[in-house]
């Protein structure tokens, strides 16, 4: 019997216990040995819950028990999760987590530490919830030089943008609806300002390119400035607005960003709606593959953690090689990233048209019957730096959205 400890008995932690107990026999067949949850760590008590029998409030009980082979963390936050991860690994226990903050900040260090102690540090649930993407990047796509990894990495923002598109509602109204339904937190900043997606693309980029990509270095914009008028323009162009996290390797120069983008029907991301996530990986010989599903939720995320528990149980005393070096990748300067841009200017007049042509050259004018007194257009491909310089010529910019 292989004993597991679960750190945190919140939404995901309780889900981990539920998945293991519900699928106990199947998991035993997969592993070749029974998995048992020996301890659950939480500061709270849970009167009447069966977890009372295995509940502990002191992490030392777990760390000092040599019979515990695997520790699964579902507390969130960098600390004390990082300290607990190090202690577990140094004690000869494998560690797995759904904690994107922990993985984005200390993933490379914990992978190296696990290798040194001949145990494993796995984190399938840290990106995409129940969508399998981490293990495919490590194993299935290992023959590839990854050219790009990008996608819709946050279900809350995708739900908001989908609702705005389908029902014509403004941002604030849909955000409140998402909060009422439990899709958005009471403090939604991490989601709507793109920080959640930023940490996830940092993890994916680090795995795809084999070294540390710091999330602090990634240019990040959220969706709080997207209005119902932007949505109407997108419809007029036959496109949709999605919050996209992307990382590219162009001739050895790696760039990354998170921002709202216009995508057309030719994109595999165009029809990804509501709380669903989708991640595309482009390899130099494989071309494009896509991973799609619900990116969050109690049982999907818990299932991904349990998949790591199974993998670690099958590899006790044997380290699974993961290429994510601690050496930091210096990303290309944001100003050098190339994009096309959709631009809205106030004032639908000849003066705008002449000045736009003078500054940007040939552009494609965008018309929307529902919006008056604006001049909108799309540019050719420009670097972010050049585009920023050109827009300084205008004091009537309403909004700018990139085109994927």
C-alpha positions as a Markdown table, in Angstrom:
| # | Residue | x | y | z |
|---|---|---|---|---|
| 1 | Unk | 0.0 | 0.0 | 0.0 |
| 2 | Unk | 1.3 | 3.5 | -0.9 |
| 3 | Unk | 0.4 | 6.2 | 1.5 |
| 4 | Unk | -0.4 | 9.7 | 0.4 |
| 5 | Unk | -0.9 | 13.0 | 2.4 |
| 6 | Unk | -3.0 | 15.8 | 1.1 |
| 7 | Unk | -2.2 | 19.4 | 2.1 |
| 8 | Unk | -5.3 | 21.5 | 2.2 |
| 9 | Unk | -9.0 | 20.4 | 2.4 |
| 10 | Unk | -10.6 | 23.2 | 0.4 |
| 11 | Unk | -12.2 | 22.8 | -3.0 |
| 12 | Unk | -9.3 | 20.9 | -4.8 |
| 13 | Unk | -8.0 | 19.1 | -1.7 |
| 14 | Unk | -11.4 | 17.6 | -0.9 |
| 15 | Unk | -11.7 | 16.7 | -4.5 |
| 16 | Unk | -8.4 | 14.8 | -4.4 |
| 17 | Unk | -9.7 | 12.7 | -1.5 |
| 18 | Unk | -13.0 | 12.1 | -3.3 |
| 19 | Unk | -11.4 | 11.0 | -6.6 |
| 20 | Unk | -9.1 | 8.6 | -4.8 |
| 21 | Unk | -11.9 | 7.1 | -2.7 |
| 22 | Unk | -14.4 | 6.9 | -5.6 |
| 23 | Unk | -11.9 | 5.3 | -8.1 |
| 24 | Unk | -9.9 | 3.4 | -5.5 |
| 25 | Unk | -10.0 | 0.0 | -7.3 |
| 26 | Unk | -9.3 | 1.4 | -10.7 |
| 27 | Unk | -6.4 | 3.4 | -9.4 |
| 28 | Unk | -5.0 | 0.3 | -7.7 |
| 29 | Unk | -5.1 | -1.5 | -11.1 |
| 30 | Unk | -3.3 | 1.4 | -12.8 |
| 31 | Unk | -0.6 | 1.5 | -10.1 |
| 32 | Unk | -0.3 | -2.2 | -9.3 |
| 33 | Unk | -0.8 | -1.3 | -5.6 |
| 34 | Unk | -3.5 | 0.3 | -3.5 |
| 35 | Unk | -3.3 | 4.1 | -2.8 |
| 36 | Unk | -4.4 | 5.3 | 0.6 |
| 37 | Unk | -4.9 | 8.8 | 1.9 |
| 38 | Unk | -3.1 | 8.6 | 5.2 |
| 39 | Unk | -3.4 | 12.2 | 6.3 |
| 40 | Unk | -5.1 | 15.5 | 5.4 |
| 41 | Unk | -3.6 | 18.7 | 6.7 |
| 42 | Unk | -5.8 | 21.7 | 7.4 |
| 43 | Unk | -6.0 | 24.4 | 10.1 |
| 44 | Unk | -9.8 | 23.9 | 10.2 |
| 45 | Unk | -11.9 | 21.2 | 11.7 |
| 46 | Unk | -14.6 | 19.4 | 9.7 |
| 47 | Unk | -17.2 | 18.0 | 12.2 |
| 48 | Unk | -19.1 | 15.1 | 10.8 |
| 49 | Unk | -16.8 | 14.7 | 7.7 |
| 50 | Unk | -15.1 | 11.3 | 7.4 |
| 51 | Unk | -11.9 | 13.2 | 6.9 |
| 52 | Unk | -11.8 | 13.8 | 10.7 |
| 53 | Unk | -10.3 | 10.4 | 11.2 |
| 54 | Unk | -7.1 | 11.3 | 9.2 |
| 55 | Unk | -7.1 | 15.1 | 9.8 |
| 56 | Unk | -4.0 | 16.7 | 11.2 |
| 57 | Unk | -3.1 | 20.3 | 12.0 |
| 58 | Unk | 0.6 | 20.0 | 12.2 |
| 59 | Unk | 2.6 | 19.3 | 9.0 |
| 60 | Unk | 5.4 | 17.7 | 11.1 |
| 61 | Unk | 3.2 | 14.7 | 11.6 |
| 62 | Unk | 3.3 | 14.1 | 7.8 |
| 63 | Unk | 7.0 | 15.1 | 7.2 |
| 64 | Unk | 8.2 | 12.8 | 10.0 |
| 65 | Unk | 6.2 | 9.8 | 8.9 |
| 66 | Unk | 8.5 | 7.6 | 6.7 |
| 67 | Unk | 5.5 | 5.6 | 5.5 |
| 68 | Unk | 4.2 | 8.5 | 3.5 |
| 69 | Unk | 5.6 | 8.3 | 0.0 |
| 70 | Unk | 3.7 | 11.1 | -1.8 |
| 71 | Unk | 2.5 | 14.5 | -0.7 |
| 72 | Unk | -0.2 | 16.4 | -2.8 |
| 73 | Unk | -0.6 | 20.1 | -2.2 |
| 74 | Unk | -3.8 | 22.1 | -2.8 |
| 75 | Unk | -3.4 | 25.1 | -0.5 |
| 76 | Unk | -2.5 | 27.7 | -3.0 |
| 77 | Unk | 0.0 | 30.6 | -2.6 |
| 78 | Unk | 3.7 | 30.5 | -2.6 |
| 79 | Unk | 4.2 | 30.1 | 1.1 |
| 80 | Unk | 4.0 | 27.9 | 3.1 |
| 81 | Unk | 3.6 | 25.6 | 0.0 |
| 82 | Unk | 7.2 | 26.1 | -1.1 |
| 83 | Unk | 8.6 | 25.4 | 2.4 |
| 84 | Unk | 6.4 | 22.2 | 2.6 |
| 85 | Unk | 7.5 | 21.1 | -0.9 |
| 86 | Unk | 11.1 | 21.4 | 0.0 |
| 87 | Unk | 10.7 | 19.6 | 3.3 |
| 88 | Unk | 8.8 | 16.7 | 1.6 |
| 89 | Unk | 11.3 | 16.3 | -1.2 |
| 90 | Unk | 14.3 | 16.5 | 1.3 |
| 91 | Unk | 12.5 | 13.8 | 3.3 |
| 92 | Unk | 12.4 | 11.5 | 0.3 |
| 93 | Unk | 8.7 | 12.0 | -0.6 |
| 94 | Unk | 7.5 | 12.8 | -4.0 |
| 95 | Unk | 5.4 | 16.0 | -4.3 |
| 96 | Unk | 2.6 | 17.1 | -6.6 |
| 97 | Unk | 0.6 | 20.3 | -6.8 |
| 98 | Unk | -2.2 | 22.2 | -8.5 |
| 99 | Unk | -0.6 | 25.5 | -7.4 |
| 100 | Unk | 0.3 | 27.6 | -10.4 |
| 101 | Unk | 1.9 | 30.4 | -8.2 |
| 102 | Unk | 4.3 | 27.9 | -6.6 |
| 103 | Unk | 5.2 | 26.2 | -10.0 |
| 104 | Unk | 5.7 | 29.5 | -11.9 |
| 105 | Unk | 7.9 | 30.9 | -9.1 |
| 106 | Unk | 9.9 | 27.8 | -8.0 |
| 107 | Unk | 9.2 | 25.0 | -10.5 |
| 108 | Unk | 12.8 | 24.7 | -11.8 |
| 109 | Unk | 14.2 | 24.6 | -8.3 |
| 110 | Unk | 11.9 | 21.9 | -7.1 |
| 111 | Unk | 12.4 | 19.8 | -10.2 |
| 112 | Unk | 16.2 | 20.0 | -9.6 |
| 113 | Unk | 15.7 | 19.2 | -5.9 |
| 114 | Unk | 13.5 | 16.2 | -6.7 |
| 115 | Unk | 16.1 | 14.9 | -9.2 |
| 116 | Unk | 18.8 | 15.2 | -6.5 |
| 117 | Unk | 16.7 | 13.2 | -4.0 |
| 118 | Unk | 15.5 | 10.6 | -6.6 |
| 119 | Unk | 11.9 | 11.5 | -6.1 |
| 120 | Unk | 9.5 | 13.5 | -8.3 |
| 121 | Unk | 7.9 | 16.9 | -8.5 |
| 122 | Unk | 4.8 | 17.0 | -10.8 |
| 123 | Unk | 2.3 | 19.7 | -11.5 |
| 124 | Unk | -0.2 | 18.6 | -14.2 |
| 125 | Unk | -3.1 | 20.5 | -12.5 |
| 126 | Unk | -1.3 | 23.8 | -12.4 |
| 127 | Unk | -2.3 | 24.7 | -16.0 |
| 128 | Unk | -5.6 | 23.9 | -17.6 |
| 129 | Unk | -7.3 | 22.2 | -14.6 |
| 130 | Unk | -8.3 | 18.8 | -15.9 |
| 131 | Unk | -6.9 | 19.3 | -19.4 |
| 132 | Unk | -3.8 | 17.1 | -19.9 |
| 133 | Unk | -1.1 | 19.5 | -21.2 |
| 134 | Unk | 1.9 | 19.3 | -18.8 |
| 135 | Unk | 2.6 | 15.6 | -19.3 |
| 136 | Unk | 2.2 | 15.8 | -23.1 |
| 137 | Unk | 4.7 | 18.7 | -23.2 |
| 138 | Unk | 7.2 | 16.6 | -21.2 |
| 139 | Unk | 6.7 | 13.3 | -23.0 |
| 140 | Unk | 4.4 | 13.2 | -26.0 |
| 141 | Unk | 5.8 | 16.3 | -27.7 |
| 142 | Unk | 9.4 | 15.7 | -26.6 |
| 143 | Unk | 10.8 | 15.1 | -30.1 |
| 144 | Unk | 9.7 | 18.6 | -31.2 |
| 145 | Unk | 11.4 | 22.0 | -31.2 |
| 146 | Unk | 8.4 | 23.9 | -30.0 |
| 147 | Unk | 7.8 | 27.0 | -32.1 |
| 148 | Unk | 4.8 | 28.4 | -30.2 |
| 149 | Unk | 2.5 | 27.5 | -27.3 |
| 150 | Unk | -0.6 | 29.7 | -26.9 |
| 151 | Unk | -4.2 | 29.6 | -25.9 |
| 152 | Unk | -7.1 | 30.6 | -23.7 |
| 153 | Unk | -5.8 | 29.8 | -20.3 |
| 154 | Unk | -8.5 | 31.4 | -18.0 |
| 155 | Unk | -12.1 | 30.2 | -17.9 |
| 156 | Unk | -13.4 | 33.2 | -16.0 |
| 157 | Unk | -12.3 | 35.7 | -18.7 |
| 158 | Unk | -13.5 | 33.5 | -21.5 |
| 159 | Unk | -16.9 | 33.2 | -19.8 |
| 160 | Unk | -17.1 | 37.0 | -19.5 |
| 161 | Unk | -16.1 | 37.6 | -23.2 |
| 162 | Unk | -18.5 | 34.9 | -24.4 |
| 163 | Unk | -21.4 | 36.3 | -22.4 |
| 164 | Unk | -20.7 | 39.8 | -23.7 |
| 165 | Unk | -20.6 | 38.5 | -27.3 |
| 166 | Unk | -23.7 | 36.4 | -27.1 |
| 167 | Unk | -25.9 | 38.7 | -25.1 |
| 168 | Unk | -24.6 | 42.2 | -25.9 |
| 169 | Unk | -24.0 | 43.0 | -22.2 |
| 170 | Unk | -21.4 | 45.3 | -20.8 |
| 171 | Unk | -18.3 | 44.1 | -18.9 |
| 172 | Unk | -19.4 | 45.1 | -15.4 |
| 173 | Unk | -22.8 | 43.4 | -15.8 |
| 174 | Unk | -21.2 | 40.1 | -16.9 |
| 175 | Unk | -18.5 | 40.2 | -14.2 |
| 176 | Unk | -21.3 | 40.4 | -11.6 |
| 177 | Unk | -23.1 | 37.5 | -13.2 |
| 178 | Unk | -19.8 | 35.5 | -13.2 |
| 179 | Unk | -19.3 | 36.2 | -9.5 |
| 180 | Unk | -22.9 | 35.3 | -8.7 |
| 181 | Unk | -22.4 | 31.9 | -10.5 |
| 182 | Unk | -19.1 | 31.2 | -8.8 |
| 183 | Unk | -17.0 | 31.5 | -12.0 |
| 184 | Unk | -15.3 | 34.7 | -10.7 |
| 185 | Unk | -13.9 | 35.5 | -7.3 |
| 186 | Unk | -15.2 | 38.3 | -5.2 |
| 187 | Unk | -11.8 | 39.9 | -5.9 |
| 188 | Unk | -11.4 | 39.0 | -9.6 |
| 189 | Unk | -8.2 | 40.9 | -10.3 |
| 190 | Unk | -6.0 | 37.9 | -10.9 |
| 191 | Unk | -8.4 | 36.7 | -13.6 |
| 192 | Unk | -9.6 | 39.9 | -15.3 |
| 193 | Unk | -6.2 | 41.6 | -15.3 |
| 194 | Unk | -4.5 | 38.6 | -16.8 |
| 195 | Unk | -2.2 | 37.6 | -13.9 |
| 196 | Unk | -3.6 | 34.0 | -13.8 |
| 197 | Unk | -3.0 | 33.5 | -17.5 |
| 198 | Unk | 0.5 | 35.0 | -17.2 |
| 199 | Unk | 1.6 | 32.5 | -14.6 |
| 200 | Unk | 0.2 | 29.7 | -16.7 |
| 201 | Unk | 1.9 | 30.7 | -19.9 |
| 202 | Unk | 5.2 | 31.2 | -18.0 |
| 203 | Unk | 4.9 | 27.5 | -16.9 |
| 204 | Unk | 4.1 | 26.3 | -20.4 |
| 205 | Unk | 6.9 | 28.4 | -21.9 |
| 206 | Unk | 9.5 | 27.1 | -19.4 |
| 207 | Unk | 8.6 | 23.5 | -20.3 |
| 208 | Unk | 8.4 | 24.2 | -24.0 |
| 209 | Unk | 11.8 | 25.9 | -24.2 |
| 210 | Unk | 13.5 | 24.1 | -21.4 |
| 211 | Unk | 14.6 | 26.9 | -19.0 |
| 212 | Unk | 13.1 | 29.4 | -16.6 |
| 213 | Unk | 10.6 | 32.0 | -18.0 |
| 214 | Unk | 9.8 | 34.5 | -15.2 |
| 215 | Unk | 6.2 | 35.6 | -15.2 |
| 216 | Unk | 7.3 | 39.0 | -14.1 |
| 217 | Unk | 9.0 | 39.5 | -17.4 |
| 218 | Unk | 5.9 | 38.8 | -19.5 |
| 219 | Unk | 3.9 | 41.8 | -20.8 |
| 220 | Unk | 0.4 | 41.3 | -19.4 |
| 221 | Unk | -2.9 | 43.0 | -20.1 |
| 222 | Unk | -6.4 | 41.9 | -19.0 |
| 223 | Unk | -9.9 | 42.3 | -20.3 |
| 224 | Unk | -11.2 | 45.1 | -18.0 |
| 225 | Unk | -10.9 | 47.7 | -20.8 |
| 226 | Unk | -12.9 | 45.6 | -23.3 |
| 227 | Unk | -16.3 | 47.2 | -23.9 |
| 228 | Unk | -19.5 | 46.2 | -25.6 |
| 229 | Unk | -18.5 | 48.4 | -28.5 |
| 230 | Unk | -15.3 | 46.4 | -29.0 |
| 231 | Unk | -17.5 | 43.3 | -29.1 |
| 232 | Unk | -19.7 | 44.9 | -31.8 |
| 233 | Unk | -16.7 | 45.8 | -33.9 |
| 234 | Unk | -15.4 | 42.2 | -33.6 |
| 235 | Unk | -18.8 | 40.9 | -34.8 |
| 236 | Unk | -18.6 | 43.3 | -37.7 |
| 237 | Unk | -15.3 | 41.8 | -38.7 |
| 238 | Unk | -16.5 | 38.2 | -38.2 |
| 239 | Unk | -14.1 | 37.8 | -35.3 |
| 240 | Unk | -14.1 | 37.1 | -31.6 |
| 241 | Unk | -12.1 | 38.6 | -28.7 |
| 242 | Unk | -10.2 | 36.2 | -26.5 |
| 243 | Unk | -7.7 | 36.6 | -23.7 |
| 244 | Unk | -4.6 | 34.9 | -25.2 |
| 245 | Unk | -1.4 | 33.9 | -23.5 |
| 246 | Unk | 1.3 | 33.1 | -26.0 |
| 247 | Unk | 5.0 | 32.3 | -26.1 |
| 248 | Unk | 7.0 | 32.0 | -29.4 |
| 249 | Unk | 10.5 | 31.0 | -30.4 |
| 250 | Unk | 11.4 | 32.9 | -33.6 |
| 251 | Unk | 14.9 | 32.1 | -34.8 |
| 252 | Unk | 16.1 | 31.5 | -31.2 |
| 253 | Unk | 14.5 | 34.7 | -29.9 |
| 254 | Unk | 11.8 | 33.9 | -27.4 |
| 255 | Unk | 8.9 | 36.3 | -26.7 |
| 256 | Unk | 5.8 | 36.0 | -24.5 |
| 257 | Unk | 2.8 | 38.1 | -23.7 |
| 258 | Unk | -0.8 | 38.0 | -22.4 |
| 259 | Unk | -3.4 | 40.3 | -23.9 |
| 260 | Unk | -6.9 | 40.4 | -25.4 |
| 261 | Unk | -6.8 | 39.5 | -29.1 |
| 262 | Unk | -9.1 | 39.3 | -32.1 |
| 263 | Unk | -9.2 | 35.8 | -33.6 |
| 264 | Unk | -11.0 | 34.8 | -36.8 |
| 265 | Unk | -12.9 | 31.6 | -37.7 |
| 266 | Unk | -9.7 | 30.1 | -39.2 |
| 267 | Unk | -8.3 | 29.9 | -35.7 |
| 268 | Unk | -8.9 | 26.9 | -33.6 |
| 269 | Unk | -9.5 | 29.2 | -30.6 |
| 270 | Unk | -12.4 | 31.1 | -32.3 |
| 271 | Unk | -15.1 | 28.7 | -31.2 |
| 272 | Unk | -13.7 | 28.1 | -27.6 |
| 273 | Unk | -16.4 | 29.6 | -25.5 |
| 274 | Unk | -17.8 | 29.9 | -21.9 |
| 275 | Unk | -15.5 | 28.4 | -19.2 |
| 276 | Unk | -13.6 | 26.2 | -21.5 |
| 277 | Unk | -9.8 | 26.5 | -22.1 |
| 278 | Unk | -7.8 | 25.6 | -25.2 |
| 279 | Unk | -4.1 | 25.4 | -25.6 |
| 280 | Unk | -2.3 | 25.0 | -29.0 |
| 281 | Unk | 1.2 | 23.7 | -29.4 |
| 282 | Unk | 3.1 | 24.2 | -32.6 |
| 283 | Unk | 6.1 | 22.0 | -33.3 |
| 284 | Unk | 8.7 | 22.3 | -36.0 |
| 285 | Unk | 7.7 | 18.9 | -37.6 |
| 286 | Unk | 4.4 | 18.2 | -35.8 |
| 287 | Unk | 2.6 | 21.4 | -36.8 |
| 288 | Unk | -0.4 | 22.2 | -34.5 |
| 289 | Unk | -2.0 | 20.2 | -31.8 |
| 290 | Unk | -4.7 | 21.4 | -29.5 |
| 291 | Unk | -5.8 | 20.5 | -26.0 |
| 292 | Unk | -9.3 | 21.5 | -25.0 |
| 293 | Unk | -11.6 | 21.2 | -22.0 |
| 294 | Unk | -12.7 | 22.8 | -18.7 |
| 295 | Unk | -9.8 | 24.6 | -17.2 |
| 296 | Unk | -11.0 | 24.6 | -13.6 |
| 297 | Unk | -13.4 | 23.1 | -11.2 |
| 298 | Unk | -13.2 | 20.8 | -8.2 |
| 299 | Unk | -13.2 | 17.3 | -9.7 |
| 300 | Unk | -11.4 | 18.1 | -13.1 |
| 301 | Unk | -8.5 | 19.7 | -11.2 |
| 302 | Unk | -8.5 | 17.0 | -8.5 |
| 303 | Unk | -8.4 | 14.4 | -11.2 |
| 304 | Unk | -5.3 | 15.9 | -12.7 |
| 305 | Unk | -3.6 | 15.9 | -9.3 |
| 306 | Unk | -4.5 | 12.3 | -8.8 |
| 307 | Unk | -3.0 | 11.5 | -12.2 |
| 308 | Unk | 0.3 | 12.9 | -10.8 |
| 309 | Unk | -0.1 | 10.8 | -7.7 |
| 310 | Unk | -0.5 | 7.7 | -9.9 |
| 311 | Unk | 2.5 | 8.6 | -12.0 |
| 312 | Unk | 4.6 | 9.1 | -8.9 |
| 313 | Unk | 3.3 | 5.9 | -7.3 |
| 314 | Unk | 4.4 | 4.0 | -10.5 |
| 315 | Unk | 7.9 | 5.7 | -10.2 |
| 316 | Unk | 8.8 | 5.4 | -6.6 |
| 317 | Unk | 12.6 | 5.7 | -6.1 |
| 318 | Unk | 12.9 | 6.7 | -9.8 |
| 319 | Unk | 13.1 | 10.3 | -11.0 |
| 320 | Unk | 11.1 | 11.3 | -14.1 |
| 321 | Unk | 13.2 | 13.5 | -16.2 |
| 322 | Unk | 11.8 | 17.0 | -16.8 |
| 323 | Unk | 13.8 | 19.5 | -18.8 |
| 324 | Unk | 13.3 | 22.9 | -17.1 |
| 325 | Unk | 16.6 | 24.4 | -16.2 |
| 326 | Unk | 17.0 | 27.1 | -13.5 |
| 327 | Unk | 18.9 | 29.3 | -15.9 |
| 328 | Unk | 16.6 | 32.2 | -16.9 |
| 329 | Unk | 15.6 | 32.8 | -20.4 |
| 330 | Unk | 15.9 | 36.5 | -21.4 |
| 331 | Unk | 12.8 | 37.3 | -23.3 |
| 332 | Unk | 12.8 | 39.5 | -26.4 |
| 333 | Unk | 12.0 | 43.1 | -25.5 |
| 334 | Unk | 8.3 | 43.8 | -25.6 |
| 335 | Unk | 8.9 | 46.6 | -28.1 |
| 336 | Unk | 10.3 | 44.1 | -30.6 |
| 337 | Unk | 7.2 | 41.8 | -30.7 |
| 338 | Unk | 5.3 | 42.0 | -34.0 |
| 339 | Unk | 1.5 | 42.2 | -34.1 |
| 340 | Unk | -1.3 | 43.6 | -36.2 |
| 341 | Unk | -3.6 | 46.0 | -34.4 |
| 342 | Unk | -7.2 | 47.1 | -34.4 |
| 343 | Unk | -7.6 | 50.8 | -33.5 |
| 344 | Unk | -10.6 | 52.9 | -32.5 |
| 345 | Unk | -10.4 | 56.7 | -32.8 |
| 346 | Unk | -13.1 | 59.1 | -31.7 |
| 347 | Unk | -14.5 | 61.3 | -34.4 |
| 348 | Unk | -15.7 | 59.7 | -37.7 |
| 349 | Unk | -14.4 | 62.4 | -40.0 |
| 350 | Unk | -12.1 | 63.1 | -43.0 |
| 351 | Unk | -9.5 | 64.5 | -40.6 |
| 352 | Unk | -9.0 | 61.1 | -39.0 |
| 353 | Unk | -8.8 | 59.4 | -42.4 |
| 354 | Unk | -6.1 | 61.7 | -43.7 |
| 355 | Unk | -4.0 | 61.6 | -40.6 |
| 356 | Unk | -4.3 | 57.8 | -40.3 |
| 357 | Unk | -3.1 | 57.4 | -43.8 |
| 358 | Unk | -0.2 | 59.8 | -43.2 |
| 359 | Unk | 0.9 | 58.0 | -40.0 |
| 360 | Unk | 0.1 | 54.3 | -40.7 |
| 361 | Unk | 0.0 | 54.2 | -44.5 |
| 362 | Unk | -2.4 | 51.7 | -46.0 |
| 363 | Unk | -4.9 | 50.5 | -43.4 |
| 364 | Unk | -8.2 | 48.6 | -43.6 |
| 365 | Unk | -11.2 | 50.7 | -42.4 |
| 366 | Unk | -13.6 | 48.8 | -40.1 |
| 367 | Unk | -17.3 | 49.9 | -40.2 |
| 368 | Unk | -19.9 | 49.0 | -37.6 |
| 369 | Unk | -23.5 | 50.2 | -38.2 |
| 370 | Unk | -24.3 | 50.3 | -34.5 |
| 371 | Unk | -21.4 | 52.7 | -33.7 |
| 372 | Unk | -21.3 | 56.3 | -34.8 |
| 373 | Unk | -18.7 | 59.1 | -34.4 |
| 374 | Unk | -15.8 | 56.8 | -34.5 |
| 375 | Unk | -13.1 | 55.9 | -37.0 |
| 376 | Unk | -11.8 | 52.3 | -36.7 |
| 377 | Unk | -9.1 | 50.5 | -38.7 |
| 378 | Unk | -6.7 | 47.6 | -38.7 |
| 379 | Unk | -3.0 | 48.0 | -39.4 |
| 380 | Unk | -0.4 | 45.9 | -41.2 |
| 381 | Unk | 2.2 | 44.0 | -39.0 |
| 382 | Unk | 4.2 | 46.4 | -36.9 |
| 383 | Unk | 6.5 | 46.0 | -33.9 |
| 384 | Unk | 5.0 | 47.1 | -30.5 |
| 385 | Unk | 7.6 | 49.9 | -30.3 |
| 386 | Unk | 6.8 | 51.3 | -33.7 |
| 387 | Unk | 3.1 | 51.1 | -33.1 |
| 388 | Unk | 3.4 | 52.9 | -29.8 |
| 389 | Unk | 5.4 | 55.7 | -31.4 |
| 390 | Unk | 2.8 | 56.1 | -34.2 |
| 391 | Unk | -0.2 | 56.2 | -31.8 |
| 392 | Unk | 1.5 | 59.1 | -29.9 |
| 393 | Unk | 0.4 | 61.1 | -32.9 |
| 394 | Unk | -3.2 | 60.7 | -31.9 |
| 395 | Unk | -4.9 | 62.1 | -28.8 |
| 396 | Unk | -8.3 | 60.5 | -29.6 |
| 397 | Unk | -7.4 | 56.8 | -29.3 |
| 398 | Unk | -10.5 | 55.0 | -27.7 |
| 399 | Unk | -9.0 | 51.5 | -27.6 |
| 400 | Unk | -6.5 | 49.1 | -29.2 |
| 401 | Unk | -6.8 | 45.3 | -29.6 |
| 402 | Unk | -4.2 | 43.1 | -31.2 |
| 403 | Unk | -5.1 | 40.7 | -33.9 |
| 404 | Unk | -3.8 | 37.1 | -33.7 |
